[in-house]
Amino acid sequence: MRLKYLWGEIMKPTNQITTCGSQPLLSSQTRSWENILVEEFHHPPGEGTLFYPTDHLLCLSLASRPVRLLHTHGNKSYEGLYGKGDFSIAPAATRSFARWDQDDRFLQVRLDAQFIGQVATDVLALNSDRLEVIPTFHTQNRHLESIVLMLHAELKSNHSSNQLYIESLTHVLAVQLIQQFTHTSSSHLPVYRGGLPQRQLSMVLDYINEHLGEDIKLADLAGLLSMSPFHFSHLFKQSIGMAPYQYLLQQRIERAKRLLKQTNDSIMDIAFACGFSSHSHLSKQFRQTTGITPKRYRTHI
């Protein structure tokens, strides 16, 4: 399910309401990321109110120096300095107000509440009807931060993202949110042993090979085996020693190598045939994997 885009609002004390004071510097709105919206903002001093009825909201400070904020989520409030790496979290349908006294730069991450509930049910066997995200101010969580920054790195990339990679990060982020910032934080992840049975693994690998040039999603692969995406990812990694998105990239590079060697097709055509969005996208991934560009590989084989 894709998030419907919704701007927050800047609310003046006089109840004059205007649209958000500045456009996001970066947004995943055009990237077709499902269940998550990631945006980077840079605001001058001011104040504003955010309300997202169906999305949980995470904000990660990217400020180069601490910024003093007055911050409220519902009827809870905090006043103090937010520095780089500090989080705030607001549950869906919670009105959040902030007032800041200097330029502020931050990432805003919106996670679909229905998706979070589904992950809670599928992965942690929790009753999603009783799932309650805790309003949180000025906290740090290195694991959560690393996931959000990886999403930020993809957002800054000029290339189409590997959807398997984005979906994997989104699921891990959802699990971390549920475990660390809900009243069910004592829940433990299940233990995975043994990986996928050979028949199921073969089915998945065949599917990837047959659809290598297409936009393969984590839900597509998990659905072949009637598993949740999170369970599937863990079992797949146990089976072959790498995550699904890593295996997909490896196979796309291997096919590109074969086509570079065996055909006279243009590098652009090979990129599209292997599931890359452009010549430059293939070149970047190819160089990172092999140490040389596709053109150099073709002329030196």
C-alpha positions as CSV (number, residue, x, y, z in Angstrom):
1,M,0.0,0.0,0.0
2,R,1.5,3.4,-0.9
3,L,1.2,6.4,1.3
4,K,-1.0,9.2,0.1
5,Y,1.1,12.4,0.2
6,L,0.0,14.9,2.8
7,W,1.7,18.2,3.7
8,G,2.0,19.3,7.3
9,E,0.9,22.8,8.2
10,I,2.5,25.8,9.8
11,M,0.1,27.1,12.4
12,K,0.4,30.7,13.7
13,P,-0.8,31.6,17.2
14,T,-3.5,33.7,15.6
15,N,-4.9,30.5,14.0
16,Q,-3.8,31.7,10.6
17,I,-2.9,28.5,8.7
18,T,-0.6,28.3,5.7
19,T,1.0,25.5,3.9
20,C,4.4,24.2,5.0
21,G,6.9,27.0,5.0
22,S,9.4,25.3,2.6
23,Q,9.4,22.4,0.2
24,P,11.4,19.4,1.2
25,L,15.0,19.4,-0.1
26,L,14.5,15.7,-1.0
27,S,11.5,13.5,-1.0
28,S,10.8,9.8,-1.7
29,Q,7.3,10.7,-3.0
30,T,8.4,10.1,-6.6
31,R,10.4,7.0,-5.9
32,S,7.4,4.5,-5.5
33,W,8.5,3.5,-2.0
34,E,5.7,1.6,-0.4
35,N,4.5,2.1,3.2
36,I,7.1,4.8,3.9
37,L,7.7,8.4,3.0
38,V,11.1,10.0,3.7
39,E,11.8,13.7,3.3
40,E,14.6,16.1,4.2
41,F,13.7,19.6,5.3
42,H,15.7,22.7,6.1
43,H,13.6,25.3,8.0
44,P,14.5,28.8,9.2
45,P,13.5,29.7,12.8
46,G,9.7,29.4,13.3
47,E,7.0,27.1,14.5
48,G,4.6,24.6,13.0
49,T,2.0,21.9,13.6
50,L,1.9,18.5,12.0
51,F,-1.0,16.0,12.0
52,Y,-1.0,12.7,10.0
53,P,-4.1,10.7,10.7
54,T,-2.8,7.4,9.3
55,D,1.0,7.6,9.6
56,H,3.4,7.3,12.5
57,L,6.0,10.1,12.4
58,L,9.7,9.9,13.1
59,C,12.0,13.0,12.9
60,L,15.8,12.7,13.0
61,S,17.8,15.8,13.5
62,L,20.6,16.5,11.0
63,A,21.4,19.9,12.5
64,S,25.1,20.8,12.4
65,R,24.7,22.4,15.9
66,P,22.1,21.8,18.6
67,V,18.7,23.6,18.0
68,R,16.5,24.5,20.9
69,L,12.9,23.3,20.5
70,L,9.7,23.5,22.3
71,H,8.0,20.3,21.2
72,T,4.6,18.7,22.0
73,H,3.0,15.4,21.0
74,G,-0.7,15.5,22.0
75,N,-0.7,16.5,25.7
76,K,3.0,15.7,26.3
77,S,5.7,18.3,25.8
78,Y,9.5,18.7,25.9
79,E,11.8,21.8,25.7
80,G,15.5,21.4,25.1
81,L,18.2,21.1,22.6
82,Y,18.0,18.7,19.6
83,G,21.4,17.7,18.1
84,K,22.4,15.5,15.3
85,G,21.1,12.0,15.8
86,D,18.3,12.9,18.2
87,F,14.9,11.4,17.4
88,S,11.3,12.4,18.2
89,I,8.4,10.0,17.5
90,A,4.7,10.8,17.2
91,P,2.0,8.2,16.9
92,A,-0.5,8.4,14.0
93,A,-3.4,10.9,14.6
94,T,-1.4,12.8,17.1
95,R,-1.1,16.6,16.7
96,S,2.6,17.7,17.1
97,F,3.7,21.2,17.6
98,A,7.2,22.6,17.5
99,R,8.9,26.0,17.9
100,W,12.6,26.4,17.1
101,D,14.9,29.4,17.4
102,Q,17.4,28.8,14.6
103,D,17.8,27.1,11.3
104,D,16.8,23.4,11.6
105,R,17.6,20.5,9.3
106,F,16.0,17.2,9.8
107,L,14.7,14.0,8.2
108,Q,11.0,13.3,8.5
109,V,9.9,9.6,8.1
110,R,6.3,8.6,7.9
111,L,5.4,5.0,8.3
112,D,1.9,3.8,7.4
113,A,0.1,2.7,10.7
114,Q,-1.7,-0.1,9.0
115,F,1.6,-1.5,7.7
116,I,3.1,-1.3,11.2
117,G,0.2,-3.2,12.6
118,Q,0.6,-5.9,9.9
119,V,4.3,-6.3,10.7
120,A,3.4,-6.6,14.4
121,T,1.0,-9.4,13.7
122,D,3.1,-11.2,11.1
123,V,6.5,-10.9,12.8
124,L,5.9,-10.7,16.5
125,A,2.5,-12.3,16.7
126,L,1.1,-9.3,18.4
127,N,-2.5,-8.0,18.5
128,S,-2.2,-5.0,16.2
129,D,-5.5,-3.5,17.7
130,R,-3.7,-3.0,21.0
131,L,-0.5,-1.7,19.5
132,E,0.3,1.7,20.9
133,V,3.3,3.8,19.7
134,I,4.7,5.8,22.6
135,P,5.1,9.6,22.0
136,T,8.9,10.1,22.3
137,F,11.1,13.2,22.6
138,H,14.9,13.7,22.4
139,T,16.0,10.1,22.2
140,Q,18.9,8.3,20.5
141,N,18.8,4.9,19.0
142,R,21.9,3.9,16.9
143,H,20.2,1.0,15.1
144,L,17.2,3.1,14.2
145,E,19.4,6.0,13.1
146,S,21.6,3.8,10.9
147,I,18.5,2.5,9.1
148,V,17.1,6.0,8.6
149,L,20.4,7.2,7.3
150,M,20.6,4.3,4.8
151,L,17.2,5.4,3.5
152,H,18.5,8.9,3.4
153,A,21.5,7.8,1.3
154,E,19.2,6.1,-1.2
155,L,17.1,9.3,-1.2
156,K,20.2,11.3,-2.2
157,S,21.0,8.9,-5.0
158,N,20.1,10.0,-8.5
159,H,19.3,6.4,-9.5
160,S,16.2,4.3,-9.0
161,S,16.4,2.4,-5.8
162,N,16.5,-1.4,-5.5
163,Q,13.0,-1.9,-4.3
164,L,14.0,-5.1,-2.4
165,Y,16.6,-3.0,-0.5
166,I,14.1,-0.3,0.4
167,E,11.4,-2.8,1.4
168,S,14.0,-4.7,3.6
169,L,15.0,-1.5,5.3
170,T,11.4,-0.5,5.8
171,H,10.5,-3.8,7.5
172,V,13.5,-3.7,9.8
173,L,12.7,-0.1,10.7
174,A,9.1,-1.1,11.5
175,V,10.3,-4.0,13.7
176,Q,12.6,-1.6,15.6
177,L,9.9,0.9,16.1
178,I,7.5,-1.8,17.5
179,Q,10.1,-3.3,19.7
180,Q,11.6,-0.1,21.1
181,F,8.9,2.4,21.0
182,T,5.6,0.7,21.8
183,H,4.1,-0.7,25.0
184,T,4.9,-4.2,23.6
185,S,8.7,-3.5,23.6
186,S,9.3,-6.7,25.6
187,S,8.4,-8.8,22.6
188,H,11.3,-10.9,21.1
189,L,11.9,-11.7,17.5
190,P,11.5,-15.4,16.6
191,V,14.6,-17.5,16.2
192,Y,15.3,-18.7,12.6
193,R,17.2,-21.9,12.1
194,G,17.9,-24.0,9.0
195,G,16.9,-21.6,6.2
196,L,14.5,-22.4,3.5
197,P,13.9,-26.0,2.3
198,Q,15.6,-26.7,-1.0
199,R,12.4,-26.8,-3.0
200,Q,11.3,-23.4,-1.8
201,L,14.7,-21.9,-2.3
202,S,14.8,-23.2,-5.9
203,M,11.4,-21.7,-6.5
204,V,12.5,-18.3,-5.3
205,L,15.8,-18.4,-7.2
206,D,14.1,-19.5,-10.4
207,Y,11.6,-16.6,-10.0
208,I,14.4,-14.1,-9.6
209,N,16.2,-15.4,-12.7
210,E,13.1,-15.3,-14.8
211,H,12.2,-11.7,-13.7
212,L,15.6,-10.2,-13.4
213,G,14.9,-7.3,-15.6
214,E,11.7,-6.4,-13.7
215,D,11.0,-4.5,-10.5
216,I,11.1,-7.5,-8.1
217,K,9.5,-6.7,-4.7
218,L,10.1,-8.4,-1.4
219,A,6.4,-9.1,-1.1
220,D,6.5,-10.9,-4.5
221,L,9.2,-13.3,-3.2
222,A,7.6,-13.8,0.2
223,G,4.3,-14.4,-1.4
224,L,5.6,-17.3,-3.4
225,L,6.1,-19.1,-0.1
226,S,3.1,-17.6,1.8
227,M,5.4,-16.0,4.3
228,S,5.7,-12.5,5.7
229,P,8.5,-10.5,4.1
230,F,10.4,-10.3,7.3
231,H,10.4,-14.0,7.9
232,F,11.3,-14.7,4.3
233,S,14.3,-12.3,4.4
234,H,15.8,-14.0,7.5
235,L,15.3,-17.5,6.1
236,F,16.6,-16.6,2.7
237,K,19.8,-15.1,4.2
238,Q,20.3,-18.2,6.3
239,S,20.0,-20.3,3.1
240,I,22.5,-18.5,0.9
241,G,24.4,-16.2,3.2
242,M,23.1,-12.9,1.8
243,A,20.0,-10.8,1.9
244,P,17.5,-11.0,-1.0
245,Y,18.4,-7.5,-2.3
246,Q,22.1,-8.4,-2.3
247,Y,21.5,-11.6,-4.2
248,L,19.3,-9.8,-6.7
249,L,22.1,-7.2,-7.3
250,Q,24.7,-10.0,-7.7
251,Q,22.6,-11.8,-10.3
252,R,21.9,-8.6,-12.2
253,I,25.7,-7.9,-12.4
254,E,26.4,-11.4,-13.4
255,R,23.9,-11.2,-16.3
256,A,25.3,-7.9,-17.3
257,K,28.8,-9.5,-17.5
258,R,27.4,-12.2,-19.8
259,L,25.7,-9.8,-22.0
260,L,28.8,-7.6,-22.2
261,K,30.8,-10.6,-23.2
262,Q,28.4,-12.4,-25.5
263,T,26.5,-9.6,-27.3
264,N,27.1,-6.3,-29.1
265,D,24.1,-4.7,-27.3
266,S,24.6,-1.2,-26.1
267,I,25.4,-0.7,-22.4
268,M,22.1,1.2,-22.1
269,D,20.1,-1.8,-23.5
270,I,22.0,-4.2,-21.2
271,A,21.2,-1.9,-18.2
272,F,17.5,-2.1,-18.9
273,A,17.7,-5.9,-19.6
274,C,19.3,-6.4,-16.2
275,G,16.9,-4.3,-14.2
276,F,18.9,-1.1,-13.9
277,S,17.3,2.3,-14.5
278,S,20.0,3.7,-16.7
279,H,23.5,3.4,-18.2
280,S,24.9,5.3,-15.2
281,H,23.0,3.2,-12.7
282,L,24.6,0.0,-14.1
283,S,28.0,1.7,-14.3
284,K,27.9,2.7,-10.6
285,Q,26.8,-0.7,-9.3
286,F,29.1,-2.5,-11.7
287,R,32.1,-0.5,-10.6
288,Q,31.3,-1.0,-6.9
289,T,31.1,-4.8,-7.5
290,T,33.9,-5.4,-9.9
291,G,36.2,-2.4,-9.6
292,I,35.9,-1.4,-13.3
293,T,33.2,0.1,-15.5
294,P,31.1,-2.0,-18.0
295,K,32.9,-0.4,-20.9
296,R,36.3,-1.3,-19.6
297,Y,35.1,-4.9,-18.7
298,R,33.9,-5.3,-22.3
299,T,37.1,-4.2,-23.8
300,H,39.3,-6.3,-21.5
301,I,37.6,-9.7,-21.6
